[in-house]
């Protein structure tokens, strides 16, 4: 481009010079009368001018071309390019400033990239869900914690309206209030996520610059379930334990006092009372054992005995232990295995889990019912599935069945000798194995428990 301008400029100068030389030639010819000599002198002068002019202007054009090239690189986002500083003062000063500009821009871009990386790392690694919503209600940003919490992929939320992404009405209403009023709104809600109910603290704040209208809102969803659980456990633990201990202790005391009565002579009644005392003692022992087990599992020092375990073999051993219990209710238990069912786990704890889940199925199944126990191996996971045709669990109760002392059918649970801690133990041991639980149930038709174990542990 610069060379093109230079050639145009030289053409104009050459034209002007040619006219001047022709005029000078005519004057010299009139005074000297030697046409050939005058012509040679004029042509030589013209050619010398062109030669000198070309090299002089070329020295200015080349650095200018470099400057243009450098500006084009800046426009394309390449701020690392540099040019040489030549001798002419004007072009050298221009190139010097361009080099300084490139260095400054490169530092600015690098600093901006570092700050962007830091911000992205912060957003992706905070333990709360973070959303950025524009004033039209479209999701512009959602961190990984949000996607993990709600089991949503990026394609399911990106640039979509929050009304279609977030299904809980309380959450939608809280966000709507913040958008409409352009004010900070805070609300606590209970969300059913999978098999659990999660306590979520919602904080919505408008994005404003000065007194202008909001450009969007930031939504922070903080999971405070563990804090709520701790608070609830502290409040209810003494009451629950006292309630569970009340029946066996009362029975033990009452029957012991009766047996101590000197007028009690009937041996059959004495034997019956002694049997009841034994049964209540066993129930009390089971409750204490489960409380100690749960306390041990929840402690920071709890460790699993990791080794390769075949889940199908653990199931067979478990069913042998529970065979008599199932026969008492004429329950038909069928089992099966498919694929490779070996995982890394603790065999003792796995058997403890399976006993609790299958025992629950026996307790809550009707006489002459059926239970199907199945283990199936997949490339990265192995699934343990227990399906029964028992009383079923309502949708509202499913998130609560893993709470301590919670029973779907309280009378049947106590009469069976259950402590109400079995599924709480199962949940904690599943988490210790880095697995997850899925529960599907329908009232009057039965329940399906599925525990999904990773094949190997990191």
VMD Tcl script that draws the C-alpha trace (Angstrom):
set ca {
  {0.00 0.00 0.00}
  {2.74 2.45 0.96}
  {4.76 1.50 -2.12}
  {1.76 2.22 -4.31}
  {1.45 5.70 -2.80}
  {5.20 6.25 -3.25}
  {5.05 5.33 -6.94}
  {2.12 7.66 -7.46}
  {4.00 10.42 -5.70}
  {7.13 9.82 -7.81}
  {5.06 9.83 -11.01}
  {3.67 13.26 -10.13}
  {7.14 14.58 -9.26}
  {8.55 13.09 -12.46}
  {5.88 14.86 -14.50}
  {6.60 18.18 -12.85}
  {10.36 17.69 -13.28}
  {9.91 16.74 -16.93}
  {8.02 19.95 -17.61}
  {10.69 21.98 -15.81}
  {13.50 20.24 -17.67}
  {11.78 20.81 -21.03}
  {11.48 24.47 -20.20}
  {15.11 24.62 -19.15}
  {16.15 22.75 -22.30}
  {14.37 25.22 -24.56}
  {16.09 28.11 -22.82}
  {19.54 26.44 -23.09}
  {18.95 25.64 -26.77}
  {18.09 29.24 -27.56}
  {21.31 30.45 -25.92}
  {23.68 27.66 -27.01}
  {22.21 26.31 -30.22}
  {23.52 22.72 -29.46}
  {20.43 20.51 -29.43}
  {22.18 17.17 -28.86}
  {24.23 18.40 -25.91}
  {21.22 19.97 -24.30}
  {19.19 16.74 -24.77}
  {21.89 14.53 -23.20}
  {22.24 16.84 -20.21}
  {18.49 16.99 -19.64}
  {17.93 13.21 -19.93}
  {20.87 12.46 -17.62}
  {19.58 14.92 -15.04}
  {16.09 13.41 -15.20}
  {17.32 9.83 -14.78}
  {19.61 10.84 -11.91}
  {16.70 12.48 -10.17}
  {14.53 9.38 -10.56}
  {17.28 7.12 -9.20}
  {18.01 9.30 -6.18}
  {14.32 9.96 -5.53}
  {13.43 6.28 -5.64}
  {16.01 5.28 -3.02}
  {15.25 8.26 -0.78}
  {11.48 7.65 -0.80}
  {11.97 3.86 -0.53}
  {13.82 4.38 2.77}
  {10.72 6.11 4.11}
  {8.21 3.72 2.54}
  {9.65 0.47 3.90}
  {9.35 1.40 7.63}
  {5.89 2.76 6.95}
  {4.94 -0.59 5.42}
  {6.22 -2.26 8.57}
  {4.08 0.09 10.66}
  {0.99 -0.79 8.65}
  {1.76 -4.51 9.00}
  {2.14 -4.12 12.74}
  {-1.18 -2.24 13.06}
  {-2.90 -5.04 11.12}
  {-1.42 -7.59 13.55}
  {-2.76 -5.55 16.49}
  {-6.19 -5.50 14.87}
  {-6.08 -9.31 14.54}
  {-5.25 -9.63 18.25}
  {-1.54 -10.46 17.90}
  {0.13 -8.03 20.30}
  {3.48 -9.85 20.40}
  {4.61 -8.59 16.94}
  {7.39 -5.95 16.82}
  {9.07 -3.82 14.13}
  {12.55 -2.34 13.77}
  {13.36 1.28 14.61}
  {15.08 2.87 11.60}
  {17.20 6.03 11.33}
  {14.72 8.60 9.96}
  {13.47 10.50 12.95}
  {9.76 10.57 12.02}
  {9.30 6.90 11.06}
  {11.66 5.74 13.80}
  {9.61 7.60 16.39}
  {6.40 6.10 14.97}
  {7.77 2.56 15.13}
  {9.12 3.15 18.61}
  {5.65 4.19 19.83}
  {4.07 1.23 18.03}
  {6.45 -1.16 19.79}
  {5.63 0.44 23.14}
  {1.92 0.19 22.35}
  {2.27 -3.49 21.45}
  {4.15 -4.22 24.66}
  {1.55 -2.35 26.71}
  {-1.34 -4.15 24.99}
  {0.35 -7.52 25.46}
  {0.74 -6.90 29.21}
  {-2.87 -5.71 29.46}
  {-4.22 -8.77 27.62}
  {-2.07 -11.11 29.74}
  {-3.26 -9.47 32.97}
  {-6.86 -9.62 31.75}
  {-6.48 -13.34 30.93}
  {-5.02 -14.04 34.39}
  {-7.91 -12.21 36.05}
  {-10.42 -14.08 33.86}
  {-8.83 -17.44 34.74}
  {-8.92 -16.54 38.43}
  {-12.58 -15.52 38.20}
  {-13.54 -18.70 36.31}
  {-11.66 -20.85 38.85}
  {-13.43 -19.08 41.71}
  {-16.87 -19.44 40.11}
  {-16.39 -23.14 39.26}
  {-14.99 -24.12 42.66}
  {-17.23 -22.34 45.15}
  {-19.47 -24.75 47.05}
  {-22.64 -22.83 46.13}
  {-24.60 -22.82 42.89}
  {-24.12 -19.56 40.98}
  {-26.41 -18.30 38.21}
  {-26.33 -15.16 36.04}
  {-29.74 -14.28 34.59}
  {-30.49 -11.37 32.25}
  {-33.59 -9.18 32.61}
  {-35.41 -11.32 30.03}
  {-35.00 -14.31 32.30}
  {-32.40 -16.17 30.21}
  {-29.57 -18.04 31.92}
  {-26.21 -16.64 30.81}
  {-23.96 -18.44 33.27}
  {-24.21 -21.43 35.60}
  {-21.28 -22.97 37.45}
  {-20.46 -26.65 37.79}
  {-21.89 -26.84 41.32}
  {-25.32 -25.88 39.95}
  {-25.10 -28.47 37.19}
  {-24.09 -31.17 39.69}
  {-26.76 -30.18 42.23}
  {-29.64 -30.28 39.73}
  {-28.13 -32.94 37.39}
  {-28.31 -30.52 34.42}
  {-25.96 -30.39 31.44}
  {-24.86 -27.13 29.81}
  {-27.00 -27.76 26.74}
  {-30.07 -28.01 29.01}
  {-29.73 -24.50 30.48}
  {-27.52 -22.29 28.28}
  {-29.50 -19.26 27.01}
  {-32.76 -20.87 28.18}
  {-35.36 -19.20 30.38}
  {-34.98 -20.07 34.07}
  {-38.72 -20.89 34.21}
  {-38.06 -23.98 32.08}
  {-34.82 -24.98 33.81}
  {-35.79 -24.58 37.48}
  {-38.91 -26.61 38.24}
  {-39.50 -25.59 41.86}
  {-42.16 -22.89 42.11}
  {-40.68 -21.21 45.22}
  {-37.30 -20.82 43.52}
  {-38.90 -19.37 40.38}
  {-41.02 -16.95 42.42}
  {-37.99 -15.72 44.36}
  {-36.03 -15.04 41.16}
  {-39.10 -13.40 39.53}
  {-39.49 -11.04 42.49}
  {-35.85 -9.95 42.25}
  {-36.09 -9.35 38.47}
  {-39.38 -7.41 38.62}
  {-38.52 -5.23 41.64}
  {-34.76 -5.02 40.93}
  {-34.10 -5.63 44.63}
  {-32.17 -8.10 46.76}
  {-34.36 -11.06 47.71}
  {-33.47 -13.87 50.10}
  {-35.48 -17.03 50.73}
  {-35.00 -20.53 52.17}
  {-36.73 -23.46 50.46}
  {-36.81 -27.26 50.66}
  {-36.11 -29.00 47.35}
  {-36.59 -32.74 46.65}
  {-33.38 -33.73 44.83}
  {-33.18 -37.43 44.07}
  {-33.88 -39.45 47.21}
  {-33.25 -36.53 49.56}
  {-34.81 -33.25 50.53}
  {-32.24 -30.48 50.37}
  {-32.49 -27.20 52.28}
  {-31.47 -24.40 49.92}
  {-30.80 -20.77 50.83}
  {-31.53 -18.54 47.80}
  {-29.91 -15.11 47.46}
  {-30.81 -12.91 44.46}
  {-29.09 -9.56 43.81}
  {-29.59 -7.22 40.80}
  {-26.58 -6.19 38.71}
  {-26.60 -2.39 38.64}
  {-24.22 0.42 37.72}
  {-24.99 3.44 39.86}
  {-28.67 4.35 39.79}
  {-29.33 2.84 36.35}
  {-31.71 -0.03 35.71}
  {-30.48 -3.55 36.44}
  {-28.74 -5.41 33.61}
  {-29.55 -8.78 35.16}
  {-29.41 -10.61 38.49}
  {-26.97 -12.91 40.25}
  {-28.53 -15.92 41.98}
  {-26.65 -17.89 44.65}
  {-28.15 -21.22 45.76}
  {-26.44 -22.42 48.92}
  {-27.04 -25.94 50.16}
  {-27.50 -25.71 53.94}
  {-28.84 -29.25 54.33}
  {-25.97 -30.43 56.52}
  {-26.42 -27.45 58.86}
  {-30.15 -28.12 59.07}
  {-29.54 -31.83 59.65}
  {-27.06 -31.10 62.42}
  {-29.51 -28.72 64.04}
  {-32.33 -31.25 63.68}
  {-30.21 -34.13 65.01}
  {-29.27 -32.09 68.07}
  {-32.92 -31.32 68.78}
  {-34.39 -34.75 68.04}
  {-31.69 -37.21 69.05}
  {-32.46 -37.29 72.76}
  {-36.21 -37.40 72.10}
  {-35.89 -40.21 69.52}
  {-33.56 -42.33 71.63}
  {-35.74 -41.84 74.70}
  {-38.81 -42.82 72.70}
  {-37.15 -45.93 71.25}
  {-35.79 -47.00 74.63}
  {-39.04 -46.36 76.47}
  {-40.89 -49.47 75.24}
  {-38.21 -52.13 75.93}
  {-37.20 -50.56 79.25}
  {-40.83 -50.34 80.38}
  {-41.40 -53.95 79.36}
  {-38.27 -55.14 81.13}
  {-39.18 -53.28 84.30}
  {-42.82 -54.38 84.32}
  {-42.20 -58.07 83.68}
  {-39.25 -58.17 86.07}
  {-41.42 -56.70 88.85}
  {-44.10 -59.28 88.09}
  {-41.62 -62.14 88.24}
  {-40.32 -60.88 91.59}
  {-43.83 -61.11 92.99}
  {-43.86 -64.07 95.38}
  {-47.42 -64.93 94.43}
  {-46.36 -65.72 90.83}
  {-46.44 -69.53 90.90}
  {-47.55 -70.39 87.32}
  {-44.49 -71.76 85.51}
  {-45.98 -71.21 82.04}
  {-46.62 -67.53 82.73}
  {-43.12 -67.17 84.20}
  {-41.66 -68.73 81.04}
  {-43.74 -66.43 78.84}
  {-42.59 -63.37 80.77}
  {-38.96 -64.50 80.60}
  {-39.31 -64.91 76.81}
  {-40.66 -61.37 76.52}
  {-37.82 -60.04 78.66}
  {-35.31 -61.84 76.43}
  {-36.90 -60.44 73.26}
  {-36.97 -56.90 74.63}
  {-33.36 -57.27 75.81}
  {-32.35 -58.32 72.29}
  {-34.20 -55.35 70.84}
  {-32.45 -53.04 73.30}
  {-29.11 -54.63 72.42}
  {-29.79 -54.17 68.67}
  {-30.67 -50.51 69.19}
  {-27.48 -49.86 71.16}
  {-25.43 -51.77 68.55}
  {-26.90 -49.74 65.67}
  {-26.33 -46.48 67.52}
  {-22.69 -47.41 68.10}
  {-22.32 -48.52 64.46}
  {-23.83 -45.27 63.15}
  {-21.59 -43.24 65.45}
  {-18.53 -45.18 64.26}
  {-19.44 -44.79 60.56}
  {-19.99 -41.03 60.92}
  {-16.72 -40.47 62.80}
  {-13.70 -38.91 61.08}
  {-11.54 -41.94 61.88}
  {-13.83 -44.44 60.11}
  {-12.06 -46.45 57.40}
  {-13.09 -49.23 55.06}
  {-11.12 -52.42 54.51}
  {-10.66 -52.03 50.74}
  {-10.32 -55.20 48.66}
  {-11.74 -56.80 45.53}
  {-15.23 -58.13 46.28}
  {-17.71 -60.08 44.16}
  {-21.13 -58.62 44.97}
  {-22.98 -61.70 43.68}
  {-21.20 -63.84 46.30}
  {-22.00 -61.31 49.05}
  {-25.67 -61.49 48.00}
  {-25.64 -65.31 48.19}
  {-24.14 -65.21 51.70}
  {-26.70 -62.60 52.79}
  {-29.66 -64.61 51.48}
  {-28.45 -67.68 53.39}
  {-28.56 -65.65 56.61}
  {-32.07 -64.32 55.93}
  {-33.57 -67.54 54.55}
  {-35.35 -68.53 57.78}
  {-36.74 -65.03 58.28}
  {-38.23 -65.10 54.77}
  {-39.68 -68.61 55.29}
  {-41.59 -67.43 58.37}
  {-43.64 -65.18 56.06}
  {-43.58 -67.63 53.11}
  {-41.81 -65.01 51.03}
  {-40.24 -66.19 47.79}
  {-36.79 -64.62 47.30}
  {-35.28 -64.93 43.84}
  {-31.76 -63.81 43.01}
  {-29.69 -63.37 39.88}
  {-26.49 -61.85 38.55}
  {-25.44 -60.54 35.16}
  {-22.04 -59.48 33.88}
  {-18.84 -58.87 35.83}
  {-19.84 -58.01 39.43}
  {-16.47 -57.45 41.12}
  {-15.81 -54.04 42.75}
  {-13.40 -52.50 45.23}
  {-15.12 -52.44 48.62}
  {-15.32 -53.64 52.21}
  {-16.98 -57.11 52.26}
  {-18.12 -56.82 55.90}
  {-19.75 -53.42 55.34}
  {-21.28 -54.48 52.03}
  {-22.91 -57.49 53.69}
  {-24.17 -55.19 56.45}
  {-25.79 -52.95 53.82}
  {-27.37 -55.85 51.94}
  {-28.76 -57.37 55.16}
  {-30.45 -54.09 56.09}
  {-31.98 -53.51 52.65}
  {-33.23 -57.10 52.17}
  {-34.51 -57.28 55.77}
  {-36.51 -54.12 55.13}
  {-38.02 -55.75 52.04}
  {-39.01 -58.82 54.10}
  {-40.54 -56.74 56.89}
  {-42.66 -54.59 54.60}
  {-43.72 -57.38 52.20}
  {-47.00 -59.25 52.70}
  {-47.33 -62.95 53.56}
  {-46.48 -65.11 50.50}
  {-44.96 -62.09 48.78}
  {-41.93 -62.05 46.53}
  {-38.54 -60.31 46.57}
  {-36.17 -60.19 43.64}
  {-32.47 -59.48 44.33}
  {-30.33 -58.76 41.30}
  {-26.70 -57.74 40.72}
  {-25.65 -56.40 37.32}
  {-22.23 -55.31 36.13}
  {-21.58 -52.42 33.74}
  {-18.27 -51.08 32.34}
  {-17.74 -48.58 35.19}
  {-20.38 -49.49 37.77}
  {-22.09 -52.45 39.42}
  {-25.73 -52.20 40.53}
  {-27.35 -53.98 43.50}
  {-31.15 -54.06 43.10}
  {-33.83 -55.25 45.53}
  {-37.44 -55.27 44.31}
  {-40.45 -56.26 46.45}
  {-44.26 -56.19 46.26}
  {-44.70 -54.68 49.71}
  {-46.75 -51.76 51.04}
  {-44.76 -49.19 49.07}
  {-43.59 -45.70 50.01}
  {-45.27 -42.43 49.11}
  {-43.32 -39.91 47.02}
  {-43.20 -37.46 49.94}
  {-41.75 -40.07 52.31}
  {-38.95 -41.33 50.02}
  {-36.53 -38.49 50.93}
  {-37.12 -39.20 54.65}
  {-36.59 -42.97 54.81}
  {-32.86 -42.52 55.35}
  {-33.38 -40.34 58.44}
  {-32.62 -41.83 61.84}
  {-35.58 -43.61 63.47}
  {-37.91 -42.87 60.56}
  {-40.33 -45.69 59.71}
  {-42.84 -45.86 56.87}
  {-45.11 -48.12 58.95}
  {-44.17 -47.41 62.56}
  {-46.16 -50.24 64.13}
  {-44.87 -52.89 61.72}
  {-41.29 -51.59 62.03}
  {-41.26 -51.86 65.81}
  {-43.02 -55.23 65.90}
  {-40.35 -56.62 63.59}
  {-37.65 -55.66 66.05}
  {-36.24 -52.98 63.77}
  {-34.36 -50.05 65.27}
  {-35.16 -47.45 62.62}
  {-31.44 -46.96 61.96}
  {-30.85 -49.57 59.23}
  {-31.33 -47.35 56.18}
  {-29.39 -44.51 57.81}
  {-26.46 -46.94 58.11}
  {-26.97 -48.05 54.47}
  {-26.87 -44.44 53.26}
  {-23.64 -43.62 55.10}
  {-21.91 -46.83 53.97}
  {-23.00 -46.18 50.36}
  {-21.41 -42.73 50.51}
  {-18.27 -44.26 52.06}
  {-18.07 -46.52 48.96}
  {-18.60 -43.44 46.72}
  {-21.86 -44.95 45.50}
  {-25.39 -43.59 45.23}
  {-28.89 -44.84 46.01}
  {-32.00 -44.66 43.86}
  {-35.45 -45.52 45.25}
  {-38.60 -46.05 43.17}
  {-41.87 -46.95 44.87}
  {-45.65 -46.99 44.47}
  {-48.15 -47.31 47.29}
  {-49.59 -50.82 47.45}
  {-47.40 -52.15 44.63}
  {-43.90 -52.34 46.12}
  {-40.51 -50.69 46.21}
  {-37.27 -50.97 44.27}
  {-33.95 -50.11 45.95}
  {-30.96 -49.64 43.66}
  {-27.44 -49.04 44.99}
  {-24.91 -48.10 42.31}
  {-21.26 -48.78 43.16}
  {-18.24 -47.55 41.17}
  {-16.23 -50.50 39.92}
  {-12.91 -49.02 41.13}
  {-11.97 -46.37 43.69}
  {-9.67 -43.46 42.92}
}
mol new
graphics top color blue
foreach p $ca { graphics top sphere $p radius 0.5 }
foreach p [lrange $ca 0 end-1] q [lrange $ca 1 end] { graphics top cylinder $p $q radius 0.2 }
display resetview
